[in-house]
Structures are given as structure tokens and as C-alpha cells.
Amino acid sequence: MQSTTEAKPQPIFNLFGLKLPARATLTTIITTTILLIDHYYEFALDRFPASTQPERLRIAAYEHLVFYLVIPLLVIVLIYRQRPADYGFKLGDWRAGVKWTLIIWAIAAPILFFAGRTPEMQEYYLRYFAAPLDMLTTAALELVGWEFFFRGFLMWSLYEVAGPSAVILQAVPFAMAHMSKPPLETLSTIFGGTMFGWVGWRTRSVLYPFLIHLFISTFTIIVSVTM
């Protein structure tokens, strides 16, 4: 079943003779700006100082929910005049979603088990561990925005003009956003981001990449700090 975004031609923006697809261009500018602002500024933490690293992560997760979910949704509805469902904000093909989520969980678990036990991963994640439920809640808040941002807003905007290449293109800024993480994790993100994008494309939903990403993130942290 085709996504609605595939069927709608983009309006063209003429920049001194350079004809640009309006939505893809604006989405690229918006997503790049948000990533840069998030890198250089900590608005919520400046207003609500935290005494522990888990508290800092929770406050940052709320801020990221605004950056990566709320702002793109507002752009889609108020500027693009489209439905969030056109960008994967829906259940999608749930049969394929459940199947691929379970398959990837099964494949990822043994890989993450060994990767999470490396010294660099243990050193990095030990400072972030709080109570398991607290960690899961913070990770969910963080990743629901990230998945819509990359596998929804950015990918489907680019898909209209780049076709299937958008599945890989969205993984590039996703990988760059991991550059503060351990090298092993960062180097894997171009492949992981592409895989998340493929699942999002296959199911026409960001839900299943979110579930996969949440499992990978929380399982890695648990293995790193408890084993």
C-alpha cells in the first residue's frame, strides 16, 4: 500500500532560477537547525538544573520531545497542511511491523550482549543508569521523538523527491547525531539507522522502528551496567 506522501507532488520553490522542492528543502533546513540548536544549547537544563545524571537525562528527554516530535508535527499540520499519518505517525502495517520487530530483536540481542560488555560501553553507560523503570521511561521519551524526526518527518519528506534513497539519506544525520557516543556504537548507526528506515518504509509507520530502537537502547544499557 502506498504512503499518502508518495502520491502528492511537492510545490516548487524558485530560488533565483534554482527550482527546489519546497517541503523537502524546508524539512532539511528545519531538521539541520534543530540538531545544531540541540547540540549547542540546553534550554531546559538551564531553567531546571539537575543534581544527578539520570535527572539530567530525563529533563533533556522532555526538551527533545518538543524539538523532535512537537515541532515537526506542527510544521506538518500548520505549514505543509498534511496529516501526521502521511509521515508514519500511525499504526501502519502491523502484521509486518510485529514480525520484523521480533526478528530484529532476536538478531540484535546476542550482538548487543557482547557489544555492551566492552569496556568503552560499560564506562560510558555506567554513569547513566538509574532504576530500570526510570531508565525505560527516559529512553521512551527520548526515542519516540527521535524516530518520528528521522524515520517520519525527514525520511518521508525526502522520499517524495529522492525515492528509496531517502531510507539511507535520513541515516546520515542520524549517525552524526551519535558522535558523542562510544565509537563502536557510533560506527554502527549508519547501518542501524538504515535498518530503522527500512522498517519504517516497509510498515509505513514509525512505531516499529521506535520499538526496535527502544529495545536496542535499553538492552545495551542493562548489559553494560549489570554484567
C-alpha positions in Angstrom: 0.0 0.0 0.0 1.4 3.4 -1.0 2.1 6.1 1.5 0.0 9.2 1.0 3.2 11.3 0.8 4.3 9.4 -2.3 1.2 10.4 -4.3 1.3 14.2 -3.6 3.7 16.3 -5.8 5.7 18.9 -3.9 5.2 22.6 -4.6 8.3 24.1 -6.2 10.3 27.0 -4.7 12.2 29.0 -7.3 15.5 30.3 -5.8 17.0 32.6 -8.5 16.3 30.0 -11.2 17.1 27.0 -9.0 13.9 25.0 -8.7 13.7 23.4 -5.3 11.1 21.0 -3.9 9.5 23.2 -1.1 8.8 20.6 1.6 12.0 18.6 1.2 14.0 21.8 1.2 12.3 23.3 4.3 12.4 20.0 6.1 16.1 19.7 5.5 16.7 23.2 6.8 14.4 22.7 9.9 15.9 19.3 10.9 19.5 20.6 10.5 18.7 23.7 12.6 17.1 21.6 15.3 20.1 19.3 15.5 22.5 22.2 15.7 20.5 24.0 18.4 20.2 20.9 20.4 24.0 20.4 20.2 24.9 23.8 21.4 22.1 24.8 23.8 20.4 23.2 26.8 17.3 25.4 27.4 15.5 23.1 29.8 18.6 22.2 31.9 19.4 25.9 32.2 16.0 26.5 33.7 15.7 23.3 35.7 19.1 22.3 37.0 19.6 18.6 37.8 21.8 17.2 40.5 22.3 13.7 39.0 22.9 12.4 35.5 19.7 10.4 35.4 17.8 13.6 36.3 19.7 15.5 33.5 18.7 12.8 31.0 15.0 13.0 32.0 14.9 16.8 31.7 16.7 16.6 28.3 14.3 14.0 27.1 11.3 16.3 27.7 13.1 19.0 25.7 13.9 16.6 22.9 10.3 15.6 22.8 9.5 19.2 21.9 12.3 19.5 19.4 11.9 16.2 17.6 8.2 15.5 17.9 6.1 18.5 18.7 7.8 21.0 16.3 7.8 18.6 13.3 4.1 17.8 13.9 3.3 21.5 14.0 5.2 22.0 10.7 3.3 19.2 9.0 -0.1 20.3 10.2 0.2 24.1 10.1 2.7 24.7 7.2 2.5 21.7 5.0 -1.2 21.2 5.6 -0.8 17.5 5.6 -1.7 14.7 8.1 0.9 13.3 10.5 -0.2 9.9 9.3 1.4 10.8 5.9 4.7 10.8 7.8 4.4 7.5 9.5 2.5 8.7 12.6 0.1 5.8 12.5 -0.2 2.0 13.2 0.7 1.1 9.6 1.1 -2.5 8.5 1.0 -4.0 12.0 1.5 -7.6 10.9 4.8 -6.8 9.1 5.7 -4.5 12.0 5.3 -7.1 14.7 7.1 -9.7 12.5 10.1 -7.6 11.8 10.3 -6.1 15.3 10.5 -9.7 16.8 13.0 -10.8 14.2 15.3 -7.9 14.7 15.1 -8.1 18.5 16.2 -11.8 18.2 19.1 -11.0 15.9 20.2 -7.9 17.9 20.1 -9.4 21.4 23.3 -11.6 21.1 25.2 -8.9 19.3 24.2 -6.3 21.9 25.2 -8.7 24.7 28.8 -8.9 23.5 29.0 -5.2 22.5 27.5 -4.0 25.8 30.2 -5.8 27.7 33.1 -4.0 26.1 35.0 -1.6 28.4 34.2 1.5 26.5 30.4 0.8 26.5 30.5 -0.1 30.2 32.4 3.1 31.1 30.0 5.3 29.1 26.7 3.8 30.3 27.5 3.2 33.9 27.0 6.9 34.7 23.6 6.9 33.1 22.0 4.0 34.9 19.2 4.7 37.4 16.3 2.4 38.4 15.2 0.2 35.4 11.7 1.7 35.1 13.2 5.2 35.3 15.7 4.3 32.5 12.9 2.8 30.4 10.7 5.9 30.8 13.5 8.3 29.9 14.5 6.2 26.9 10.9 6.0 25.6 10.5 9.8 25.9 13.8 10.3 24.1 13.3 7.9 21.3 9.7 8.5 20.3 10.8 11.9 19.2 14.0 10.7 17.5 12.1 8.1 15.5 9.5 10.5 14.2 12.1 13.1 13.5 14.3 10.8 11.3 12.1 8.0 10.2 9.0 10.1 9.8 9.4 13.8 9.2 12.8 13.7 7.4 12.6 10.4 5.6 9.1 10.9 4.1 9.9 14.5 3.1 13.0 13.3 1.3 11.2 10.2 -0.2 9.0 12.5 -2.3 12.0 13.7 -4.2 14.7 11.1 -3.6 12.7 7.9 -3.7 14.1 4.9 -1.9 17.4 6.7 -1.4 15.7 8.6 1.4 15.9 5.5 3.6 19.7 5.8 3.6 19.8 9.6 3.4 18.0 10.0 6.7 20.5 7.7 8.4 23.4 10.2 7.7 22.4 13.0 10.1 21.1 10.2 12.5 24.7 8.8 12.6 26.3 12.2 13.0 24.0 12.9 16.0 25.6 10.0 17.8 29.2 11.3 17.7 29.3 11.8 21.4 28.6 8.1 22.0 31.3 5.4 22.1 33.0 4.8 18.7 31.6 1.2 18.4 28.1 2.5 18.8 28.5 5.5 16.6 30.1 3.5 13.7 27.1 1.1 13.8 24.5 3.8 13.5 24.7 4.3 9.7 23.7 0.7 9.4 21.2 0.7 12.3 19.7 4.0 11.0 19.2 2.5 7.6 17.6 -0.6 9.1 15.2 1.6 11.2 14.4 3.5 8.0 13.7 0.3 6.1 11.3 -1.0 8.8 9.6 2.4 8.7 9.3 2.3 4.9 8.1 -1.3 5.0 5.4 -0.7 7.6 4.7 3.0 6.8 4.9 3.6 10.5 7.5 5.0 13.0 6.0 2.7 15.7 8.1 -0.3 14.9 11.4 1.4 14.4 10.7 3.0 17.8 10.1 -0.4 19.5 13.3 -1.8 17.9 15.3 1.3 18.9 13.9 1.2 22.4 14.9 -2.4 22.8 18.4 -1.8 21.5 19.0 1.2 23.7 17.7 -0.3 27.0 19.1 -3.8 26.4 22.6 -2.3 25.7 22.5 -0.2 28.9 21.3 -3.1 31.0 24.1 -5.4 29.7 26.7 -2.6 30.1 26.0 -1.8 33.7 24.8 -5.1 35.2 27.1 -7.7 33.7 
